[in-house]
Amino acid sequence: MEAHVSTAAVSSNSWSPAPGASHIISGVHAMLHPRNIVLVGATDKPGNYAERIWNNLVKYKYEGALYPINARRDTVWGVTCYKDFVSLPEKPDHVLVLVPARFVVQVLREAAAAGARSATIVTSGFSELQDDKSQRLAAELKAAVRETGIVVTGPNCLGNLSAGEKLFTNLDDRAVTMEQGTVAIAGQSGAIVMMIRQALEERGVGVGYMVSTGNEAGLETPDLMTYFAADPSIRVIVVYLEGVRNTKAFRSACRAARAAGKPVIALKLGASEGGRAAAMAHTGALAGSIESFDAISSREGVIRVRGLDELIETTECFVHTRLPRGSRLAAVTLSGGKRGLLIDAFHSAGLNFPALGKGVRERLTTMLGPGSMIGNPLDAGFAAVVDPSVYIKSIEIMIEDPDTDIVIIDADLPKATHELRERNLRLVNDMASATSKPVIYINPMSSGFTDYTKALRKSLPNITVMQGLDRAAGAIKALIDYTMLNKDVPDIASSSRPEARALLEKTLKRTGGAALDEIVSKKLLKAYGIPISKEAIAQTAEEAVAIAKKIGFPVVAKVVSPDILHKSDIGGVVIDLNSAAEVKKAFNDIATRVRKLKSNPKLEGILIAQQVKADLELVIGASLDAEMGPVVLFGTGGVDVELMKDVALAGAPIDATEASRLISRTKAGVKIKGYRGKPGLNETAVIKALVGLSNLIADADGRIASIDVNPFLVTDKIGLAVDALVVLRNESERGAGH
C-alpha cells in the first residue's frame, strides 16, 4: 500500500485521546490542553523570562486560569501571587518552572504531589553542562520525572505553542497568528523551532503546535511525534533533532506518523564533526553519523532536509499539495532561459520532464504559433504574453493532460495589487480545485512576502507556492518519493542460527581485549554464513611453508594480533607468494617488523591464506552508531575505500530484499550486475554475506563496536571474506547506551 497524506482538518479542541491511550499521548495532550497554568518563579524584574511568558499568555488570551507563585510576593503583574501549590484556589495542571536549577527538582516533586499533570522547565544548568554538579542535578531531575510520572518538557527549553488553546508559554515577542494550523513542530532548540514557526507563518502556513524539548529529561522529540501522529488536526510533522536518544522510540514514532499519512520533515544537526560537538554542548545530546541517521530514518519515511530554507519549502509543499499519482512533471513558463533552469534544477534533483504526447503538442502548436517553444517544459512565449487567455489555456491543457502527474508554473505572487495577475491566479486556483494532481507555482528566487502577498496567498488554498528553484525541485522530489513509500514497514528480526548465536556468546565471554584477532573474527563470520578463504595459522616459517603447499600457490601472509588493527600500516601483509622460499621470507620479515614495534603487540602467529583473484573488491561492514544503533555497510573496497567513498548503509538486521536494495545504491552494485559488456558477478553471495553480518552486529546487542570485512572478494562464481576485524565495545561505552 502506498503512502498518503492526511487531509484531516479537525480542530484540536474537539479531539481528546481515547480512554486507553498511552501515558505519553495522554500526558502530551494534558500539557498542550491544560485546565490552568501555574508559573513558579514569578517576578516583575523588567525583561525577565517569567514576565515575558506571562505577558504572552495574557496577550493571546489564554482561556484557562493563570496562577503566579513566589513565596516572597503577595502580588505580581497586578494579580494575586501565591506562596505555594497548596495555597492555589484549585489543583495545578500545567506548571512552568523558572527557578534556579538547584530548586527545580523540589518544585517538580511538589507540583506532582499537588496534582499537576505536566510541566515545562525553562531553567538551564543541567546535562548541557559537563561539570559534576550539573550532571548530578540532571540525574536527580530524571529520577524525579520517572518517580512522579509527571510529563515534562525541558529543562533548558523555551516553552510551547498550542494555537487552539491560545497557549503560548514562550518568551518570543514576535507576532503569533494563533491560527489552528495543520503543522506541528518539535525540537531540542527553542530558538530553532521559534524561527521555523515564524518563517512558516510568514508564508501563510499555520502552526498548530510548537514544542521545544531542550535537554529532554522527560519527553523526547519522538514522544511529541507520536502525539502529533494521533492528533487529527495535524497533517505535517516538523522536527529539529540534535540527537536521537532512543532509536526504538524514534522509529516507532516515524511509523505511527507514516501509518497516519503524516510526513515527518526533519532537520538534523550533526552532518559535520563540529555540528555533532555543538549538539553535545547545547543539550548534551550524543550525535552519531548523519549517514547512519539517513540509513534508518529514510526507511521509516523521514524526509531529511539540509537547512532551514529547504525545510520551509518542503513543509509548504506537503501542506498545500496532494500526493501525486506518479512522477511525470509538466511545466509552463514564459521564458526560454527559465525553461532551461527548470530542466537543470529538476535533473539535479533526479527528475526529468517527459516528452508531451502528440495530441497535446498539436493543440499547443495550433494555439501558440511561432515564438513559442512547444515541449516540456512549455515556453508559451509571445502569444501567451500578448493574450492572457492563451496563457491560462496553456496551463489548462497541461493540467488536463492525462499523461502528467504534477503541473509546475513558473511565476511568483505579486507584492502589490495587480489585477491581471490576481485574476490569472484565481483562475488557476479554481482549476487546481477541480483536479487531483498538484499544481505548484515556483518563484525561481526567494523573495519575502508583503502583507498584500500574504493575504493573497491565503485566498489561494488549492495551489502550492514555492520559492527558490533548487529547493523547490528537492521538495517535489521528496513529495514523489514519499508517495512511493509503502505505508507499512515490517520489522526485520535476526535470521541467524542458534549455533551461530551460541558461538558469539562464547566468544564474547572469553575475550578480554579491544578486538578479536583475524582468526577468531573469521570463525564468527563463518558461523554466520559468510564464506572465508582457505587458510591456517603458522607459528614457524616451516609450518607456514607446509600450509602454503597444502592450500596451493599463490598465497598471502598476514600478521595475527589482537593489538594490530590495521595490518597493512605496519607491513603486516605480504601478497603474491608463489614459492616456499617466498613464504619463508615473508614469515620472517613480518615477525621481525612486529618485534620492532614500540607498542610491543602480542604476536599470535602468521596467517597463510589462499590468494583469490577477484573481479571486484568490496567492503562489507557493520558498526554500532552512537545514536541509531547497529548499521550495516556495503561498497567498493580495497585499500582506497576511504578515497572512493562508494558506500551505502542500512539499519541492521536486514533481509535479502533490503540487502539487494543496499547493493543497488552503490557504483559497486552496478558492477555486480554487469557493466560495459562484462558478465554479472555472484550477487547472491554478497547478499548472503550482508544478511549474515547484519545478524551478527544485531545479535551482539551493543557488545560489538564494529566489524570490518575488507576486502570481500567476488567473482562470477564465488564471494569470499579474506580479511576481518571485529572491534569490541568496552564496558564504559555499554553503560552509556546509544
Summary of the structure (lengths in Angstrom):
residues: 738
radius of gyration: 30.9
end to end distance: 32.7
largest distance: 96.9
contacts: 2595
relative contact order: 0.07
helix: 42%
strand: 20%
